[in-house]
Every structure is written in structure tokens, then in C-alpha cells.
Amino acid sequence: MNRTTRWLLLAAGSLVVFGLCVWLGDALLPWDRPERVGAGAGAGAVLVAVLVAWGSSVINPASPPPPPPPPPSGATRITASGERSVATGDNTGIIVTGDNGTIQR
């Protein structure tokens, strides 16, 4: 099933859920008719919002992030150990680690 068909089914389902909530509010609630319809419409709007948010995540799932590029051939792996260590490769700039604002090269 293609994406357009899924979105159309979601839209039709949303209209059905909204109409059903308005009808149930009008049929079951003990207040005057404007309040019954309004309460049903409010409940329907909340349910439709949840339905559309869920349907959107199902129809358009988030793609995983691309894998990082491989290191260039012959590159050495640089590691750092210790609580406040920084590992860099070929850095010509300034590294600030947050230790009392001390700048070290």
C-alpha cells in the first residue's frame, strides 16, 4: 500500500472517529444539546490528534542516521583516558576543557 493511500485512510478514519465522538456526546451526555455536541467535539479533537500523530509516525518512520564515514587509510586511532582527557588529531587550534577557564595548547 503506498503512502498516499495510507494518508487517505488515516484522514477517513479521523473523520469517522470525530463524528462518532460527536454523536456519542450528543446521545449520551445529560446536558443541553450545544454542550453535549461541544463536549463530544472536544473529545473527538483530542482523539483525532492522537490518531494522526500515531499514524504519521507509522506512515513516515524516522530513518536511522547514516553510519559515520570510515577513517582514512593509514590513520592512527587516537584515544583519551582519564576523567578530563581530550583526544584530538592534528589540532592546530585551542582546546578549552572547562577547567577554570585555563587555555592549554
Buried (B, 14 or more C-beta within 10 A) or exposed (E): EEEEEBBEEBEEBBEEBBEEBBEBBBEEBEEEEEEBBBBBBEBBBEBBEEBBEEBEEEBEEEEEEEEEEEEEEEEEEEEEEEEEEEEEEEEEEEEEEEEEEEEEE
